[in-house]
Amino acid sequence: MSTAAQFFVSVNYNMVDYLPDDAGSTQALEIMEEEFTASVPNTRVMIPDVTVQEALSFKEELAAIDGVSEVIWLDDVVDLKTPLEMADADTVESYYKNEKALFSIAVTAGEEVAITDAIYELIGEDGAIAGEAINTASSQKMAGTESMYAAILLVPLIIFILVISTTSWIEPLFFLTAIGVSVLINLGTNIFIGEVSFVTQSVAPILQLAVSLDYAVFLLHSFSDYRKKTNSPEEAMQLAMKKSFPAITASAATTFFGFIALTFMEFQIGSDLGLNLVKGIILSFISVMVFLPALTLYFYKWMDKTKHKSFVPSFTGTGKLMMKLRFPSLLLVLIIIVPAFLAQSNTTFTYGLGEQPETTRAGSDFIVIKEAFGETTPIVLLVPKGDPAKESELVEELEQLDYVTSVIAYVNNVGTVIPPEYLGESITSEFYSENYSRIIINTNQATEGDIPFSIVSNVEETAENYYGDEAFSLGESVTLYDIKNTVATDNIVVNILTVVSIAIVLIVTFRSISIPVVLLLTIQSAVWINLSIPYFSNSSLVFVGYLIISTVQLAATVDYAILLTEAYNEHRKKMPAMKAIKKTLDEKTFSISISAAILSSVGFILWATSSNPIVSSIGLLLGRGALLAFIMVVLLLPAMLVVFDKFIKKTTMKANFYEGE
């Protein structure tokens, strides 16, 4: 039922919908939809080898496409009855240059695929489309295919990793079945929400699988151990469930509270993903503790029949090697942790979907249009109607702003002399609604970055000088500017909530004040190093990816530290610190490496298969983060546990550490 239900859940690619209700662009969009029939121009269409008359004919055909609410071209800013040579050259060349016509069009949100397909049919192979609508359409088209590619690569790889880590050919299928069932149920329950974001659709199922496979591994490994001690499979499972329950609960709790932190984001793509992952973790936990034991007891004879020799190499000596490296490890981390922390907080960010890869039609079209006309980003300004003189002054001031190529308004297109009521509605409805006047400002910059955001700020400030808080702006660059301002606050809130909630779980689990600090410092160091790499490689990072991964990496990989520390504490009750940590590393390095290999594989496959910049960046950061967390847990954590052994003993309730020499 859940499998069928997931196909009725719609996927939302519109980032504006996830901004908080009090964001300026959200309020502006509501006013625009209530007052005007036209939308914000969000796409550029270029047609080569056309005369002015042919371009006007194409303009009519573009306007006739269902879902295209507005088409702006040269005739909207220049009187074509007079020779083009007499008009402002820069204005003309923004729309018509070297027999190429560039149209600025508004495409209805949610119908991008059908509309851009119809435009391509009209303009043919030589024409080109660039902008928000084609980027969204391309992402929608690729999403299904890319998810399939990711699954085709991922499932065999996970099976291979699990086969290596077990002694039965069929056991990996039990792991995947238990978690796969919970993933399908989770996808199906989204029907009660109605729709999910494109980030959630692409990332949540794979992330749920990777993060919660550990629960199944813990249980079945424990079951295998107890099978050697008792002839009754039922008794072995009871003992295994009792033994692994605390570890699975602690692991699920840290991940659960980490993902809960995402739901506090004001930019609701984070809360959309957080809600789905929280549901997923609960369902995976229930599946492992209820469904997997029943499945295993029903088919345990198959496990016996499909036994194979262990492929696990001996890890004896790992602890001895790691302990030799303990002081260099501590020293190295101390040297790099401060620069890494500073670098990750000074990374340059992007906030939108970005451009499509050059190998795609949308990507190559963007380059063709950029080479011919440069970049153009329109901003729409809505100001109270009724004072043509004030509006005229505002338009004149806007025209003087840096990077503004043209301003389209009633007062400079039709003029202040002719009152709107004397003209037909077809002319006035473009500029005036019942309460508002609409002004379109064309700029020659991209949609985001320091300059585009300064343009938005200057436009809003200029309008505010005339109309106070009654002026509203909207457009892609305005939306991204609002996202930037929203997520800056989210970053602080989410990180604090994640660290505090995981710290509480660790304090309860270990009944210690010092152990949570050691564990969090270990994983947080890996997070900071991971997020600092874009700064040192001089590349920008998609902010949504940065925000999500700073939470997800901590929540998902702290399990490695928990597993190692729990085993160490058990050994420490029977032997000195150095001997205990060596034994722990010999026993647990392989288990942790399997978990890290699965999570890392998931990340790198998402990165390799997704053309969506947000999903791709989450994948790269996750893949790299899992590897860094593994390195920190086997190098830094053991060193800290030994170095701070006496302090840990004093700050841990009922530590019962071995006292002998």
Secondary structure, 3 states (H helix, E strand, C coil): CHHHHHHHCEEECCHHHHCCCCCHHHHHHHHHHHHCCCCCCCEEEEECCCCHHHHHHHHHHHHHCCCEEEEECHHHCCCCCCCHHHCCHHHHHCCEECCEEEEEEEECCCCHHHHHHHHHHHHCCCCEEEEHHHHHHHHHHHHHHHHHHHHHHHHHHHHHHHHHHCCECCHHHHHHHHHHHHHHHHHHHHHHCCEEEHHHHHHHHHHHHHHHHHHHHHHHHHHHHHHCCCCCHHHHHHHHHHHHHHHHHHHHHHHHHHHHHHCCCCCHHHHHHHHHHHHHHHHHHHHHHHHHHHHHHHHHHHHHHCECCCCCCCCCCHHHHHHHCHHHHHHHHHHHHHHHHHHHCCCCEECCCCCCCCCCHHHHHHHHHHHHHCCCEEEEEEEECCCHHHHHHHHHHHHCCCCEEEEECHHHHCCCCCCHHHCCHHHHCCCECCCEEEEEEEECCCCCCHHHHHHHHHHHHHHHHHHHHHCEEECHHHHHHHHHHHHHHHHHHHHHHHHHHHHHHHHHHHCECHHHHHHHHHHHHHHHHHHHHHHHCCCCEEHHHHHHHHHHHHHHHHHHHHHHHHHHHHHHCCCCHHHHHHHHHHHHHHHHHHHHHHHHHHHHHHHHHCCCHHHHHHHHHHHHHHHHHHHHHHHHHHHHHHHCHHHHHHCECCCCCCCCC
